Amino acid sequence: MSDGTMHSTPSGSDRAALLERRLKRERNAREQAEALLREKTQSLYATLQKSQSAQKDLELALWASQESFWNWEAENDIMEFRSFSLHSESVSTWSGTLIELLERVHEDDLDGLQFHWSMALHGNRDRIEFSFRLNLDRDFQWVRLRGRVLKRGKAGEALHIVGTTKDITQQRKAEQSFHLMASAFASSREPMLVLSPDLVITECNDAYIQLIAAPFKEQCIGLDFNQIFIAEKVDKVQLALDKQIRFESKVKTQNGEIKVVDISVALFEAYQQTSSYLIATMRDISDRKRNEAKLRQLALHDELTGLSNRNSLRESIFGLVQKEQHFILVFIDLDGFKAINDNAGHERGDIELQRVGALLTAIFGPIGEVGRWGGDEFIAVLPNQNVEEIAERSERLISQIEEDAITVKRTELRLSASIGIAQFPEHSSSIESLVQCADAAMYRAKELGKGQAFIYESGLYESMTQQVSMVNDLRRTVENHLLDFYIQGKYDLHGELKGGEVLCRWISGLHGVVSPAVFIPIAEEHKLDSAIGLQALEAACDYISIMESQQGDAIPLSVNISANQMLDPEFPNQAMCICMDNDVSPEFIELELTESVFIRDEKSALRALNTLKDHGFRLSLDDFGSGFSSLSYLRSFQFEVVKVDKSLIQGIHQDSKANALFNGLIAMLKSLRIDVVAEGVELESYLPFMEQADIQLMQGFYFDKPMPYDQFLARHTTGPNR
């Protein structure tokens, strides 16, 4: 029986449609799943890319900061270090146990690192920061380790720690250099300052504080650097251009002292030129400047007088010659200075030079330059002056020099000056020849009697040149023993020959017969007189030896001895040796000397005379009566012979006063038991007066003139004396 429901069987088309719908649903579900998968894949890829980018950024940041990453896990106790480069594929790693790491730590830093690690490991702190020396390669490097505990166990022990390290070797070196520089800055003996760009003092060391005599440092900070100088200051423009300048200036200390300083200022720019500062170094060169000034003074000035020296004078003369400017050269030579130096001492001589220097400055200084040329010679260089006016000033100078007298051993010594004047360009156009012209004029003034000024005249230089030639010729003659030695006899009242005097004569091949009055002063001036005296003594001994050999008898001969020779400590022995070499007794030799030897050095003279007397020589005081102090020397030393100067004899036959003076003098000498020789007996009319005074010996042209020894010997062996 049917339930009323109708059942139908699907047709084939209905089944196809159903299958198609089912496939469509499955396809849609698959497409949705694929789309979801793609979305998830893309999201995952994007997340992965982002993670990789973040890792690369982290690695790049670590590289840029020059830091390395480290990681430690308690599970395996491995410490791993990773250092990154600009490219992530280049990674340096080191790994090892904590013990292996500690083995690479410098022993001086080991305790510190262990302490910090223990504090983090056992829960006392989560962070680690410590600097130490680590050797991961070949050499120890300073590293700064920073770390943080990420995970701890139930007991609080650290399980995982990560962090970074950085090589701070260069930083440490820089810090060390900075500390060294700071120490050097603070302890430097040279004053040093730190300045701001606008030259404000921001820091200074103790040496600077001492330099300016500040009581404390705060007084120096904040000052304008240029304000401390009272001379040259910092050139800001030049400093900006050159970055460093150096100059000299002066500072006034807080106690008022002025100091000369050498300053060096250098500009330093900070990192990336964001700021700059200045370092100033100062050096106190006050002592050096004083020494330099002293050296300049010594180089251009005479130390004794303070006047210009020869170098300075030559520079001045050269400058005027170069400019062809008219000027007058005054050459001053002191007369009598040697006697003052020898008798009053060098100290007194120096005082006199200083006095003359002051007079020169007062008279010539206002119109030119005055200097010491050398010894007792001075020069004044006077531009644009009138020669007559300069001659007047020169005479005034001479007069003022002569005002002061020096008394030495009862003898009055007085300084004077001979002055030569020459003009540029009238007298010469060169320095050397102009000085020579002034020098020649000065020597002409001396020849005219000293103590006067002379203006150069044509031909004077040639005359001086001749004098130089004469000096050189005389020196050659003396050195080669080419002088001639004549003899003039000494006679008694009966005309009998009783002795003789050996006299030097010079016959020059260049200058002819030169008078002793000319060449003897030249010899004394150029220290040839001692050699001439010894040669005269040798000639005397030689003549005595010849007389003894030819006649069996000889007469005593006298020889003139200069003051220079008598004061030579070697002379007594030299004289004795000459006598011994010629087998002549010293009693046949009479040594004649003038009172000048006593003026030079009385003590030395008396010592030499006593020695010669002990040797047996006869000693004679020559030119007695020509000076003012001869009588005092007769008391100081017992001379055996006195030669009365011819100035006391001339006129005795015509002047009663002259005769009375002569007789009184002779009577006095006889009372002292001194033999008397009267020189300059030229007229027969003198003889009665000689007899009246009872003169033992006479010498003069009345009896004979000086002649060569062979003529003298022939004269006195062939006939009477007259």
Secondary structure, DSSP 8 states (H G I E B T S, - for coil): ---S-------HHHHHHHHHHHHHHHHHHHHHHHHHHHHHHHHHHHHHHHHHHHHHHHHHHHHHTTEEEEEEETTTTEEEEEEE-SSTT-EEEEEEEHHHHHTTB-HHHHHHHHHHHHHHHTTS-SEEEEEEEE-SSSS-EEEEEEEEEEEE-TTS-EEEEEEEEEE-HHHHHHHHHHHHHHHHHHH-SS-EEEE-TT-BEEEE-HHHHHHTT-SSGGGTTT-BGGGGBSS----HHHHHHHSEEEEEEEEE-TTS-EEEEEEEEEEEE-GGGS-EEEEEEEEE-HHHHHHHHHHHHHHHB-TTT-SB-HHHHHHHHHHHHHTT--EEEEEEEEESHHHHHHHH-HHHHHHHHHHHHHHHHHHHGGGSEEEEEETTEEEEEEET--HHHHHHHHHHHHHHHTT-EEEETTEEEE-EEEEEEEEETTT-SSHHHHHHHHHHHHHHHHHTTSSSEEE--TTHHHHHHHHHHHHHHHHHHHHTT--EEEEEEEE-TT--EEEEEEEEEEEETTTEEE-HHHHHHHHHHTT-HHHHHHHHHHHHHHHHHHHHHHHS----EEEE--HHHHT-TTHHHHHHHHHHHTT--GGGEEEEE-THHHHHHHHHHHHHHHHHHHHT-EEEEEEETSSS-HHHHHHHS--SEEEE-HHHHTTTTT-HHHHHHHHHHHHHHHHTT-EEEEE----GGGHHHHHHTT-SEEESTTT---B-HHHHHHHHHHS---
